[in-house]
Every structure is written in structure tokens, then in C-alpha cells.
Amino acid sequence: MGSACFSRDVCLFILLINTCRVMGNVGLADADECAEDSDDCHIDALCQNTPKSYNCICKPGYTGDGRQCEGCC
Ligand SMILES: [Ca+2]
């Protein structure tokens, strides 16, 4: 049972670190994926930064989910 307890503690420890990291990110300024150019928005989409994430919106005249936009009309 010692090893099971040990691994559970390790998991809890890792969970704690991850939780702290996530909470830290919430407390700090959000990463602007659009400015960092780490977004995967289509070239014909507008990148919109949001807390903890970002949105991709096809430009007017284009349709799609933001990752893929096609000219229409
Ligand atoms: Ca963001």
C-alpha cells in the first residue's frame, strides 16, 4: 500500500502544481495569443483575444469557423 500511497501523493502534488499554475495564469495578465502569433486563425479571419483563450472570426465576406474561412457572395 506504501507505493500506492506514494503515487497518489505524487499525483496530488502534480495536481497542486498545475492548479497553482492555472490559478496564477488567471491572476496574471492573459496571454494575447493574437499578439504572440500563436493563434491558428485563418489568414482571412480576425483574431480576438479572450481570457485564457482566443476567438477566430472570419472577416466580413468570409464564412467558416475562423480556422477555415472561405470567401462567399
Ligand atoms: Ca488569451
N, CA, C, O and the ligand as a Tripos MOL2 file, in Angstrom:
@<TRIPOS>MOLECULE
protein
  293   291    74     0     0
PROTEIN
NO_CHARGES

@<TRIPOS>ATOM
      1 N           0.8430   -1.2140    0.0000 N.3       1 MET1
      2 CA          0.0000    0.0000    0.0000 C.3       1 MET1
      3 C           0.8750    1.2610    0.0000 C.2       1 MET1
      4 O           0.4350    2.3470   -0.3770 O.2       1 MET1
      5 N           2.1260    1.0780    0.4350 N.am      2 GLY2
      6 CA          3.0200    2.2380    0.5080 C.3       2 GLY2
      7 C           3.2220    2.8660   -0.8580 C.2       2 GLY2
      8 O           3.2190    4.0900   -0.9910 O.2       2 GLY2
      9 N           3.4000    2.0280   -1.8790 N.am      3 SER3
     10 CA          3.6800    2.5490   -3.2070 C.3       3 SER3
     11 C           2.4400    3.2400   -3.7800 C.2       3 SER3
     12 O           2.5530    4.2640   -4.4530 O.2       3 SER3
     13 N           1.2460    2.6710   -3.5100 N.am      4 ALA4
     14 CA          0.0140    3.2810   -3.9940 C.3       4 ALA4
     15 C          -0.1620    4.6500   -3.3530 C.2       4 ALA4
     16 O          -0.5540    5.6160   -4.0070 O.2       4 ALA4
     17 N           0.1330    4.7110   -2.0760 N.am      5 CYS5
     18 CA          0.0100    5.9750   -1.3500 C.3       5 CYS5
     19 C           0.9960    6.9940   -1.9090 C.2       5 CYS5
     20 O           0.6900    8.1730   -2.0850 O.2       5 CYS5
     21 N           2.2020    6.4780   -2.1800 N.am      6 PHE6
     22 CA          3.2470    7.3580   -2.7090 C.3       6 PHE6
     23 C           2.8260    7.9570   -4.0510 C.2       6 PHE6
     24 O           2.9560    9.1590   -4.2830 O.2       6 PHE6
     25 N           2.3140    7.0800   -4.9330 N.am      7 SER7
     26 CA          1.9710    7.5750   -6.2620 C.3       7 SER7
     27 C           0.7820    8.5310   -6.1850 C.2       7 SER7
     28 O           0.7030    9.5010   -6.9380 O.2       7 SER7
     29 N          -0.1400    8.2430   -5.2640 N.am      8 ARG8
     30 CA         -1.2810    9.1540   -5.1190 C.3       8 ARG8
     31 C          -0.7940   10.5270   -4.6620 C.2       8 ARG8
     32 O          -1.2650   11.5650   -5.1270 O.2       8 ARG8
     33 N           0.1650   10.4970   -3.7340 N.am      9 ASP9
     34 CA          0.7050   11.7700   -3.2510 C.3       9 ASP9
     35 C           1.4060   12.5260   -4.3650 C.2       9 ASP9
     36 O           1.3240   13.7500   -4.4680 O.2       9 ASP9
     37 N           2.0940   11.7620   -5.1900 N.am     10 VAL10
     38 CA          2.7840   12.4060   -6.3180 C.3      10 VAL10
     39 C           1.7610   13.0400   -7.2460 C.2      10 VAL10
     40 O           1.9360   14.1610   -7.7240 O.2      10 VAL10
     41 N           0.6740   12.2840   -7.4930 N.am     11 CYS11
     42 CA         -0.3780   12.8210   -8.3560 C.3      11 CYS11
     43 C          -0.9850   14.0760   -7.7530 C.2      11 CYS11
     44 O          -1.2130   15.0630   -8.4520 O.2      11 CYS11
     45 N          -1.2450   14.0340   -6.4580 N.am     12 LEU12
     46 CA         -1.8230   15.1960   -5.7930 C.3      12 LEU12
     47 C          -0.8700   16.3760   -5.8770 C.2      12 LEU12
     48 O          -1.2790   17.5210   -6.0710 O.2      12 LEU12
     49 N           0.4140   16.0650   -5.7250 N.am     13 PHE13
     50 CA          1.4320   17.1160   -5.7790 C.3      13 PHE13
     51 C           1.4440   17.7720   -7.1510 C.2      13 PHE13
     52 O           1.4630   18.9970   -7.2730 O.2      13 PHE13
     53 N           1.4310   16.9300   -8.1820 N.am     14 ILE14
     54 CA          1.4470   17.4380   -9.5540 C.3      14 ILE14
     55 C           0.1730   18.2380   -9.8190 C.2      14 ILE14
     56 O           0.2050   19.2980  -10.4440 O.2      14 ILE14
     57 N          -0.9610   17.6990   -9.3240 N.am     15 LEU15
     58 CA         -2.2390   18.3870   -9.4860 C.3      15 LEU15
     59 C          -2.1790   19.7630   -8.8360 C.2      15 LEU15
     60 O          -2.6660   20.7530   -9.3840 O.2      15 LEU15
     61 N          -1.5720   19.8000   -7.6600 N.am     16 LEU16
     62 CA         -1.4590   21.0540   -6.9100 C.3      16 LEU16
     63 C          -0.6380   22.0610   -7.7020 C.2      16 LEU16
     64 O          -1.0060   23.2310   -7.8080 O.2      16 LEU16
     65 N           0.4750   21.5990   -8.2540 N.am     17 ILE17
     66 CA          1.3350   22.4910   -9.0370 C.3      17 ILE17
     67 C           0.5730   23.0090  -10.2510 C.2      17 ILE17
     68 O           0.6180   24.1990  -10.5630 O.2      17 ILE17
     69 N          -0.1200   22.1130  -10.9260 N.am     18 ASN18
     70 CA         -0.8790   22.5180  -12.1170 C.3      18 ASN18
     71 C          -1.9830   23.4910  -11.7370 C.2      18 ASN18
     72 O          -2.2330   24.4670  -12.4440 O.2      18 ASN18
     73 N          -2.6380   23.2220  -10.6220 N.am     19 THR19
     74 CA         -3.7100   24.1020  -10.1710 C.3      19 THR19
     75 C          -3.1570   25.4800   -9.8600 C.2      19 THR19
     76 O          -3.7530   26.4990  -10.2090 O.2      19 THR19
     77 N          -2.0090   25.4950   -9.2000 N.am     20 CYS20
     78 CA         -1.3880   26.7770   -8.8730 C.3      20 CYS20
     79 C          -1.0290   27.5260  -10.1380 C.2      20 CYS20
     80 O          -1.2110   28.7400  -10.2360 O.2      20 CYS20
     81 N          -0.5180   26.7860  -11.1020 N.am     21 ARG21
     82 CA         -0.1180   27.4070  -12.3580 C.3      21 ARG21
     83 C          -1.3280   27.9970  -13.0620 C.2      21 ARG21
     84 O          -1.2780   29.1170  -13.5700 O.2      21 ARG21
     85 N          -2.4300   27.2270  -13.0890 N.am     22 VAL22
     86 CA         -3.6490   27.7010  -13.7350 C.3      22 VAL22
     87 C          -4.1780   28.9250  -13.0110 C.2      22 VAL22
     88 O          -4.5500   29.9140  -13.6430 O.2      22 VAL22
     89 N          -4.2110   28.8610  -11.6850 N.am     23 MET23
     90 CA         -4.7130   29.9810  -10.9070 C.3      23 MET23
     91 C          -3.8080   31.1890  -11.0810 C.2      23 MET23
     92 O          -4.2750   32.3270  -11.1280 O.2      23 MET23
     93 N          -2.5030   30.9280  -11.1770 N.am     24 GLY24
     94 CA         -1.5610   32.0150  -11.3780 C.3      24 GLY24
     95 C          -1.8060   32.7090  -12.6920 C.2      24 GLY24
     96 O          -1.7260   33.9340  -12.7890 O.2      24 GLY24
     97 N          -2.1080   31.9150  -13.7110 N.am     25 ASN25
     98 CA         -2.3770   32.4840  -15.0210 C.3      25 ASN25
     99 C          -3.6300   33.3400  -15.0000 C.2      25 ASN25
    100 O          -3.7060   34.3650  -15.6780 O.2      25 ASN25
    101 N          -4.6170   32.9100  -14.2120 N.am     26 VAL26
    102 CA         -5.8590   33.6730  -14.1240 C.3      26 VAL26
    103 C          -5.5840   35.0180  -13.4670 C.2      26 VAL26
    104 O          -6.1300   36.0480  -13.8600 O.2      26 VAL26
    105 N          -4.7170   34.9810  -12.4500 N.am     27 GLY27
    106 CA         -4.4130   36.1990  -11.7190 C.3      27 GLY27
    107 C          -3.5580   37.1670  -12.5290 C.2      27 GLY27
    108 O          -3.6750   38.3850  -12.3950 O.2      27 GLY27
    109 N          -2.7050   36.6050  -13.3650 N.am     28 LEU28
    110 CA         -1.8270   37.4450  -14.1600 C.3      28 LEU28
    111 C          -2.5200   37.8700  -15.4460 C.2      28 LEU28
    112 O          -3.6200   37.4150  -15.7610 O.2      28 LEU28
    113 N          -1.8670   38.7330  -16.1650 N.am     29 ALA29
    114 CA         -2.4090   39.1570  -17.4480 C.3      29 ALA29
    115 C          -2.5250   37.9500  -18.3730 C.2      29 ALA29
    116 O          -1.6380   37.0960  -18.4080 O.2      29 ALA29
    117 N          -3.5950   37.8890  -19.1020 N.am     30 ASP30
    118 CA         -3.8130   36.7990  -20.0380 C.3      30 ASP30
    119 C          -2.8240   36.9050  -21.1890 C.2      30 ASP30
    120 O          -2.4690   37.9960  -21.6370 O.2      30 ASP30
    121 N          -2.3910   35.7390  -21.6520 N.am     31 ALA31
    122 CA         -1.5270   35.7380  -22.8270 C.3      31 ALA31
    123 C          -2.3370   36.1500  -24.0420 C.2      31 ALA31
    124 O          -3.4270   35.6300  -24.2800 O.2      31 ALA31
    125 N          -1.8050   37.0730  -24.7950 N.am     32 ASP32
    126 CA         -2.5020   37.5010  -26.0120 C.3      32 ASP32
    127 C          -1.9920   36.6650  -27.1800 C.2      32 ASP32
    128 O          -0.9830   36.9790  -27.8120 O.2      32 ASP32
    129 N          -2.7390   35.5770  -27.4430 N.am     33 GLU33
    130 CA         -2.3170   34.6570  -28.4990 C.3      33 GLU33
    131 C          -2.2410   35.3680  -29.8530 C.2      33 GLU33
    132 O          -1.4260   35.0210  -30.7080 O.2      33 GLU33
    133 N          -3.0900   36.3480  -30.0240 N.am     34 CYS34
    134 CA         -3.1060   37.0600  -31.3000 C.3      34 CYS34
    135 C          -1.8060   37.8550  -31.4700 C.2      34 CYS34
    136 O          -1.1990   37.8510  -32.5410 O.2      34 CYS34
    137 N          -1.4000   38.5210  -30.4190 N.am     35 ALA35
    138 CA         -0.1810   39.3140  -30.4770 C.3      35 ALA35
    139 C           1.0500   38.4120  -30.5300 C.2      35 ALA35
    140 O           2.0410   38.7380  -31.1840 O.2      35 ALA35
    141 N           0.9770   37.2810  -29.8390 N.am     36 GLU36
    142 CA          2.1080   36.3450  -29.8240 C.3      36 GLU36
    143 C           2.1900   35.5460  -31.1170 C.2      36 GLU36
    144 O           3.1750   34.8550  -31.3770 O.2      36 GLU36
    145 N           1.1440   35.6510  -31.9160 N.am     37 ASP37
    146 CA          1.0930   34.9200  -33.1810 C.3      37 ASP37
    147 C           1.0500   33.4130  -32.9520 C.2      37 ASP37
    148 O           1.4950   32.6440  -33.8040 O.2      37 ASP37
    149 N           0.5180   32.9860  -31.8070 N.am     38 SER38
    150 CA          0.3970   31.5540  -31.5240 C.3      38 SER38
    151 C          -1.0190   31.0550  -31.8010 C.2      38 SER38
    152 O          -1.3520   29.9060  -31.5110 O.2      38 SER38
    153 N          -1.8450   31.9330  -32.3640 N.am     39 ASP39
    154 CA         -3.2000   31.5180  -32.7160 C.3      39 ASP39
    155 C          -3.1640   30.7260  -34.0210 C.2      39 ASP39
    156 O          -2.1880   30.7900  -34.7690 O.2      39 ASP39
    157 N          -4.2180   29.9920  -34.2820 N.am     40 ASP40
    158 CA         -4.2880   29.2410  -35.5380 C.3      40 ASP40
    159 C          -5.4510   29.7500  -36.3940 C.2      40 ASP40
    160 O          -6.0870   29.0010  -37.1360 O.2      40 ASP40
    161 N          -5.6980   31.0400  -36.2590 N.am     41 CYS41
    162 CA         -6.7630   31.6390  -37.0640 C.3      41 CYS41
    163 C          -6.3670   31.6410  -38.5300 C.2      41 CYS41
    164 O          -5.1910   31.7390  -38.8800 O.2      41 CYS41
    165 N          -7.3670   31.5300  -39.3610 N.am     42 HIS42
    166 CA         -7.1430   31.5800  -40.8100 C.3      42 HIS42
    167 C          -6.6520   32.9670  -41.1940 C.2      42 HIS42
    168 O          -6.9110   33.9480  -40.4970 O.2      42 HIS42
    169 N          -5.9520   33.0330  -42.2910 N.am     43 ILE43
    170 CA         -5.3960   34.3270  -42.7390 C.3      43 ILE43
    171 C          -6.5030   35.3350  -43.0320 C.2      43 ILE43
    172 O          -6.2840   36.5450  -42.9780 O.2      43 ILE43
    173 N          -7.6950   34.8230  -43.3440 N.am     44 ASP44
    174 CA         -8.8320   35.7040  -43.6080 C.3      44 ASP44
    175 C          -9.7620   35.7850  -42.4080 C.2      44 ASP44
    176 O         -10.9530   36.0660  -42.5490 O.2      44 ASP44
    177 N          -9.2120   35.5370  -41.2310 N.am     45 ALA45
    178 CA        -10.0020   35.6300  -40.0060 C.3      45 ALA45
    179 C          -9.3970   36.6880  -39.0890 C.2      45 ALA45
    180 O          -8.2090   37.0010  -39.1700 O.2      45 ALA45
    181 N         -10.2230   37.2170  -38.2360 N.am     46 LEU46
    182 CA         -9.7690   38.1680  -37.2380 C.3      46 LEU46
    183 C          -9.5440   37.4190  -35.9330 C.2      46 LEU46
    184 O         -10.3770   36.6180  -35.5090 O.2      46 LEU46
    185 N          -8.4240   37.6850  -35.3110 N.am     47 CYS47
    186 CA         -8.1160   37.0510  -34.0280 C.3      47 CYS47
    187 C          -8.5690   37.9810  -32.9130 C.2      47 CYS47
    188 O          -8.2800   39.1780  -32.9210 O.2      47 CYS47
    189 N          -9.2840   37.4070  -31.9560 N.am     48 GLN48
    190 CA         -9.8250   38.1900  -30.8460 C.3      48 GLN48
    191 C          -9.3620   37.5580  -29.5470 C.2      48 GLN48
    192 O          -9.7580   36.4370  -29.2280 O.2      48 GLN48
    193 N          -8.5460   38.2470  -28.8110 N.am     49 ASN49
    194 CA         -8.0250   37.7060  -27.5640 C.3      49 ASN49
    195 C          -9.1130   37.6390  -26.5010 C.2      49 ASN49
    196 O          -9.9010   38.5720  -26.3500 O.2      49 ASN49
    197 N          -9.1520   36.5280  -25.7620 N.am     50 THR50
    198 CA        -10.0790   36.3650  -24.6460 C.3      50 THR50
    199 C          -9.2950   35.7980  -23.4690 C.2      50 THR50
    200 O          -8.2210   35.2280  -23.6590 O.2      50 THR50
    201 N          -9.8200   35.9490  -22.2550 N.am     51 PRO51
    202 CA         -9.1310   35.3770  -21.0950 C.3      51 PRO51
    203 C          -8.9230   33.8720  -21.2620 C.2      51 PRO51
    204 O          -9.8780   33.1250  -21.4770 O.2      51 PRO51
    205 N          -7.6910   33.4450  -21.1640 N.am     52 LYS52
    206 CA         -7.3030   32.0420  -21.2370 C.3      52 LYS52
    207 C          -7.4480   31.4290  -22.6230 C.2      52 LYS52
    208 O          -7.1110   30.2600  -22.8130 O.2      52 LYS52
    209 N          -7.9360   32.1830  -23.5850 N.am     53 SER53
    210 CA         -8.0970   31.6250  -24.9250 C.3      53 SER53
    211 C          -8.1340   32.7500  -25.9460 C.2      53 SER53
    212 O          -7.6390   33.8480  -25.6920 O.2      53 SER53
    213 N          -8.7100   32.4790  -27.0740 N.am     54 TYR54
    214 CA         -8.8780   33.4810  -28.1100 C.3      54 TYR54
    215 C          -9.9370   32.9920  -29.0840 C.2      54 TYR54
    216 O         -10.2250   31.7980  -29.1630 O.2      54 TYR54
    217 N         -10.5100   33.9290  -29.8220 N.am     55 ASN55
    218 CA        -11.5200   33.5780  -30.8130 C.3      55 ASN55
    219 C         -11.0030   33.9130  -32.1940 C.2      55 ASN55
    220 O         -10.2480   34.8670  -32.3810 O.2      55 ASN55
    221 N         -11.4170   33.1240  -33.1420 N.am     56 CYS56
    222 CA        -11.1240   33.4140  -34.5470 C.3      56 CYS56
    223 C         -12.4570   33.6520  -35.2340 C.2      56 CYS56
    224 O         -13.3560   32.8120  -35.1890 O.2      56 CYS56
    225 N         -12.5690   34.7890  -35.8600 N.am     57 ILE57
    226 CA        -13.8090   35.1430  -36.5410 C.3      57 ILE57
    227 C         -13.4760   35.5160  -37.9750 C.2      57 ILE57
    228 O         -12.6470   36.3900  -38.2310 O.2      57 ILE57
    229 N         -14.1340   34.8410  -38.9010 N.am     58 CYS58
    230 CA        -13.8820   35.1330  -40.3090 C.3      58 CYS58
    231 C         -14.2220   36.5890  -40.6060 C.2      58 CYS58
    232 O         -15.2020   37.1380  -40.1010 O.2      58 CYS58
    233 N         -13.3910   37.1890  -41.4330 N.am     59 LYS59
    234 CA        -13.6280   38.5800  -41.8110 C.3      59 LYS59
    235 C         -14.9430   38.6880  -42.5640 C.2      59 LYS59
    236 O         -15.4280   37.7120  -43.1370 O.2      59 LYS59
    237 N         -15.5210   39.8990  -42.5560 N.am     60 PRO60
    238 CA        -16.7620   40.0990  -43.3180 C.3      60 PRO60
    239 C         -16.5600   39.6760  -44.7740 C.2      60 PRO60
    240 O         -15.5580   40.0180  -45.4010 O.2      60 PRO60
    241 N         -17.5140   38.9380  -45.2870 N.am     61 GLY61
    242 CA        -17.4060   38.4640  -46.6510 C.3      61 GLY61
    243 C         -16.8370   37.0520  -46.7210 C.2      61 GLY61
    244 O         -16.7540   36.4540  -47.7940 O.2      61 GLY61
    245 N         -16.4440   36.5230  -45.5490 N.am     62 TYR62
    246 CA        -15.9270   35.1650  -45.4950 C.3      62 TYR62
    247 C         -16.7780   34.3430  -44.5350 C.2      62 TYR62
    248 O         -17.3050   34.8600  -43.5500 O.2      62 TYR62
    249 N         -16.8990   33.0670  -44.8370 N.am     63 THR63
    250 CA        -17.6310   32.1840  -43.9470 C.3      63 THR63
    251 C         -16.7140   31.0590  -43.4890 C.2      63 THR63
    252 O         -15.7880   30.6650  -44.1970 O.2      63 THR63
    253 N         -16.9880   30.5520  -42.2950 N.am     64 GLY64
    254 CA        -16.1870   29.4650  -41.7550 C.3      64 GLY64
    255 C         -16.1420   29.5690  -40.2440 C.2      64 GLY64
    256 O         -16.8160   30.3980  -39.6340 O.2      64 GLY64
    257 N         -15.3350   28.7110  -39.6620 N.am     65 ASP65
    258 CA        -15.2650   28.6610  -38.2080 C.3      65 ASP65
    259 C         -14.1240   29.5010  -37.6460 C.2      65 ASP65
    260 O         -13.8660   29.4650  -36.4430 O.2      65 ASP65
    261 N         -13.4560   30.2380  -38.4790 N.am     66 GLY66
    262 CA        -12.3440   31.0580  -38.0140 C.3      66 GLY66
    263 C         -10.9970   30.4020  -38.2620 C.2      66 GLY66
    264 O          -9.9950   31.0820  -38.4830 O.2      66 GLY66
    265 N         -10.9800   29.0630  -38.2230 N.am     67 ARG67
    266 CA         -9.7480   28.3390  -38.5600 C.3      67 ARG67
    267 C          -9.6920   28.1090  -40.0700 C.2      67 ARG67
    268 O          -8.6260   27.9860  -40.6740 O.2      67 ARG67
    269 N         -10.8860   28.0570  -40.6430 N.am     68 GLN68
    270 CA        -11.0080   27.9090  -42.0900 C.3      68 GLN68
    271 C         -12.0510   28.9190  -42.5600 C.2      68 GLN68
    272 O         -13.2090   28.8550  -42.1480 O.2      68 GLN68
    273 N         -11.6570   29.8210  -43.3940 N.am     69 CYS69
    274 CA        -12.5880   30.8120  -43.9130 C.3      69 CYS69
    275 C         -12.5580   30.7870  -45.4330 C.2      69 CYS69
    276 O         -11.5030   30.6760  -46.0570 O.2      69 CYS69
    277 N         -13.7310   30.8910  -45.9940 N.am     70 GLU70
    278 CA        -13.8290   30.9130  -47.4480 C.3      70 GLU70
    279 C         -14.6240   32.1420  -47.8660 C.2      70 GLU70
    280 O         -15.6180   32.5030  -47.2360 O.2      70 GLU70
    281 N         -14.1790   32.7580  -48.9090 N.am     71 GLY71
    282 CA        -14.8860   33.9040  -49.4520 C.3      71 GLY71
    283 C         -16.2520   33.4670  -49.9470 C.2      71 GLY71
    284 O         -16.4110   32.3960  -50.5330 O.2      71 GLY71
    285 N         -17.1910   34.2860  -49.7070 N.am     72 CYS72
    286 CA        -18.5240   33.9590  -50.1830 C.3      72 CYS72
    287 C         -19.1060   35.1490  -50.8800 C.2      72 CYS72
    288 O         -18.5030   36.2220  -50.8620 O.2      72 CYS72
    289 N         -20.2460   35.0060  -51.4890 N.am     73 CYS73
    290 CA        -21.0380   36.0540  -52.0950 C.3      73 CYS73
    291 C         -20.2870   36.7930  -53.2060 C.2      73 CYS73
    292 O         -20.8340   37.7120  -53.8150 O.2      73 CYS73
    293 CA         -5.7120   34.9560  -24.4750 Ca       74 CA74
@<TRIPOS>BOND
     1     1     2 1
     2     2     3 1
     3     3     4 2
     4     3     5 am
     5     5     6 1
     6     6     7 1
     7     7     8 2
     8     7     9 am
     9     9    10 1
    10    10    11 1
    11    11    12 2
    12    11    13 am
    13    13    14 1
    14    14    15 1
    15    15    16 2
    16    15    17 am
    17    17    18 1
    18    18    19 1
    19    19    20 2
    20    19    21 am
    21    21    22 1
    22    22    23 1
    23    23    24 2
    24    23    25 am
    25    25    26 1
    26    26    27 1
    27    27    28 2
    28    27    29 am
    29    29    30 1
    30    30    31 1
    31    31    32 2
    32    31    33 am
    33    33    34 1
    34    34    35 1
    35    35    36 2
    36    35    37 am
    37    37    38 1
    38    38    39 1
    39    39    40 2
    40    39    41 am
    41    41    42 1
    42    42    43 1
    43    43    44 2
    44    43    45 am
    45    45    46 1
    46    46    47 1
    47    47    48 2
    48    47    49 am
    49    49    50 1
    50    50    51 1
    51    51    52 2
    52    51    53 am
    53    53    54 1
    54    54    55 1
    55    55    56 2
    56    55    57 am
    57    57    58 1
    58    58    59 1
    59    59    60 2
    60    59    61 am
    61    61    62 1
    62    62    63 1
    63    63    64 2
    64    63    65 am
    65    65    66 1
    66    66    67 1
    67    67    68 2
    68    67    69 am
    69    69    70 1
    70    70    71 1
    71    71    72 2
    72    71    73 am
    73    73    74 1
    74    74    75 1
    75    75    76 2
    76    75    77 am
    77    77    78 1
    78    78    79 1
    79    79    80 2
    80    79    81 am
    81    81    82 1
    82    82    83 1
    83    83    84 2
    84    83    85 am
    85    85    86 1
    86    86    87 1
    87    87    88 2
    88    87    89 am
    89    89    90 1
    90    90    91 1
    91    91    92 2
    92    91    93 am
    93    93    94 1
    94    94    95 1
    95    95    96 2
    96    95    97 am
    97    97    98 1
    98    98    99 1
    99    99   100 2
   100    99   101 am
   101   101   102 1
   102   102   103 1
   103   103   104 2
   104   103   105 am
   105   105   106 1
   106   106   107 1
   107   107   108 2
   108   107   109 am
   109   109   110 1
   110   110   111 1
   111   111   112 2
   112   111   113 am
   113   113   114 1
   114   114   115 1
   115   115   116 2
   116   115   117 am
   117   117   118 1
   118   118   119 1
   119   119   120 2
   120   119   121 am
   121   121   122 1
   122   122   123 1
   123   123   124 2
   124   123   125 am
   125   125   126 1
   126   126   127 1
   127   127   128 2
   128   127   129 am
   129   129   130 1
   130   130   131 1
   131   131   132 2
   132   131   133 am
   133   133   134 1
   134   134   135 1
   135   135   136 2
   136   135   137 am
   137   137   138 1
   138   138   139 1
   139   139   140 2
   140   139   141 am
   141   141   142 1
   142   142   143 1
   143   143   144 2
   144   143   145 am
   145   145   146 1
   146   146   147 1
   147   147   148 2
   148   147   149 am
   149   149   150 1
   150   150   151 1
   151   151   152 2
   152   151   153 am
   153   153   154 1
   154   154   155 1
   155   155   156 2
   156   155   157 am
   157   157   158 1
   158   158   159 1
   159   159   160 2
   160   159   161 am
   161   161   162 1
   162   162   163 1
   163   163   164 2
   164   163   165 am
   165   165   166 1
   166   166   167 1
   167   167   168 2
   168   167   169 am
   169   169   170 1
   170   170   171 1
   171   171   172 2
   172   171   173 am
   173   173   174 1
   174   174   175 1
   175   175   176 2
   176   175   177 am
   177   177   178 1
   178   178   179 1
   179   179   180 2
   180   179   181 am
   181   181   182 1
   182   182   183 1
   183   183   184 2
   184   183   185 am
   185   185   186 1
   186   186   187 1
   187   187   188 2
   188   187   189 am
   189   189   190 1
   190   190   191 1
   191   191   192 2
   192   191   193 am
   193   193   194 1
   194   194   195 1
   195   195   196 2
   196   195   197 am
   197   197   198 1
   198   198   199 1
   199   199   200 2
   200   199   201 am
   201   201   202 1
   202   202   203 1
   203   203   204 2
   204   203   205 am
   205   205   206 1
   206   206   207 1
   207   207   208 2
   208   207   209 am
   209   209   210 1
   210   210   211 1
   211   211   212 2
   212   211   213 am
   213   213   214 1
   214   214   215 1
   215   215   216 2
   216   215   217 am
   217   217   218 1
   218   218   219 1
   219   219   220 2
   220   219   221 am
   221   221   222 1
   222   222   223 1
   223   223   224 2
   224   223   225 am
   225   225   226 1
   226   226   227 1
   227   227   228 2
   228   227   229 am
   229   229   230 1
   230   230   231 1
   231   231   232 2
   232   231   233 am
   233   233   234 1
   234   234   235 1
   235   235   236 2
   236   235   237 am
   237   237   238 1
   238   238   239 1
   239   239   240 2
   240   239   241 am
   241   241   242 1
   242   242   243 1
   243   243   244 2
   244   243   245 am
   245   245   246 1
   246   246   247 1
   247   247   248 2
   248   247   249 am
   249   249   250 1
   250   250   251 1
   251   251   252 2
   252   251   253 am
   253   253   254 1
   254   254   255 1
   255   255   256 2
   256   255   257 am
   257   257   258 1
   258   258   259 1
   259   259   260 2
   260   259   261 am
   261   261   262 1
   262   262   263 1
   263   263   264 2
   264   263   265 am
   265   265   266 1
   266   266   267 1
   267   267   268 2
   268   267   269 am
   269   269   270 1
   270   270   271 1
   271   271   272 2
   272   271   273 am
   273   273   274 1
   274   274   275 1
   275   275   276 2
   276   275   277 am
   277   277   278 1
   278   278   279 1
   279   279   280 2
   280   279   281 am
   281   281   282 1
   282   282   283 1
   283   283   284 2
   284   283   285 am
   285   285   286 1
   286   286   287 1
   287   287   288 2
   288   287   289 am
   289   289   290 1
   290   290   291 1
   291   291   292 2
@<TRIPOS>SUBSTRUCTURE
     1 MET1         2 RESIDUE 1 A MET
     2 GLY2         6 RESIDUE 1 A GLY
     3 SER3        10 RESIDUE 1 A SER
     4 ALA4        14 RESIDUE 1 A ALA
     5 CYS5        18 RESIDUE 1 A CYS
     6 PHE6        22 RESIDUE 1 A PHE
     7 SER7        26 RESIDUE 1 A SER
     8 ARG8        30 RESIDUE 1 A ARG
     9 ASP9        34 RESIDUE 1 A ASP
    10 VAL10       38 RESIDUE 1 A VAL
    11 CYS11       42 RESIDUE 1 A CYS
    12 LEU12       46 RESIDUE 1 A LEU
    13 PHE13       50 RESIDUE 1 A PHE
    14 ILE14       54 RESIDUE 1 A ILE
    15 LEU15       58 RESIDUE 1 A LEU
    16 LEU16       62 RESIDUE 1 A LEU
    17 ILE17       66 RESIDUE 1 A ILE
    18 ASN18       70 RESIDUE 1 A ASN
    19 THR19       74 RESIDUE 1 A THR
    20 CYS20       78 RESIDUE 1 A CYS
    21 ARG21       82 RESIDUE 1 A ARG
    22 VAL22       86 RESIDUE 1 A VAL
    23 MET23       90 RESIDUE 1 A MET
    24 GLY24       94 RESIDUE 1 A GLY
    25 ASN25       98 RESIDUE 1 A ASN
    26 VAL26      102 RESIDUE 1 A VAL
    27 GLY27      106 RESIDUE 1 A GLY
    28 LEU28      110 RESIDUE 1 A LEU
    29 ALA29      114 RESIDUE 1 A ALA
    30 ASP30      118 RESIDUE 1 A ASP
    31 ALA31      122 RESIDUE 1 A ALA
    32 ASP32      126 RESIDUE 1 A ASP
    33 GLU33      130 RESIDUE 1 A GLU
    34 CYS34      134 RESIDUE 1 A CYS
    35 ALA35      138 RESIDUE 1 A ALA
    36 GLU36      142 RESIDUE 1 A GLU
    37 ASP37      146 RESIDUE 1 A ASP
    38 SER38      150 RESIDUE 1 A SER
    39 ASP39      154 RESIDUE 1 A ASP
    40 ASP40      158 RESIDUE 1 A ASP
    41 CYS41      162 RESIDUE 1 A CYS
    42 HIS42      166 RESIDUE 1 A HIS
    43 ILE43      170 RESIDUE 1 A ILE
    44 ASP44      174 RESIDUE 1 A ASP
    45 ALA45      178 RESIDUE 1 A ALA
    46 LEU46      182 RESIDUE 1 A LEU
    47 CYS47      186 RESIDUE 1 A CYS
    48 GLN48      190 RESIDUE 1 A GLN
    49 ASN49      194 RESIDUE 1 A ASN
    50 THR50      198 RESIDUE 1 A THR
    51 PRO51      202 RESIDUE 1 A PRO
    52 LYS52      206 RESIDUE 1 A LYS
    53 SER53      210 RESIDUE 1 A SER
    54 TYR54      214 RESIDUE 1 A TYR
    55 ASN55      218 RESIDUE 1 A ASN
    56 CYS56      222 RESIDUE 1 A CYS
    57 ILE57      226 RESIDUE 1 A ILE
    58 CYS58      230 RESIDUE 1 A CYS
    59 LYS59      234 RESIDUE 1 A LYS
    60 PRO60      238 RESIDUE 1 A PRO
    61 GLY61      242 RESIDUE 1 A GLY
    62 TYR62      246 RESIDUE 1 A TYR
    63 THR63      250 RESIDUE 1 A THR
    64 GLY64      254 RESIDUE 1 A GLY
    65 ASP65      258 RESIDUE 1 A ASP
    66 GLY66      262 RESIDUE 1 A GLY
    67 ARG67      266 RESIDUE 1 A ARG
    68 GLN68      270 RESIDUE 1 A GLN
    69 CYS69      274 RESIDUE 1 A CYS
    70 GLU70      278 RESIDUE 1 A GLU
    71 GLY71      282 RESIDUE 1 A GLY
    72 CYS72      286 RESIDUE 1 A CYS
    73 CYS73      290 RESIDUE 1 A CYS
    74 CA74       293 GROUP 0 **** ****
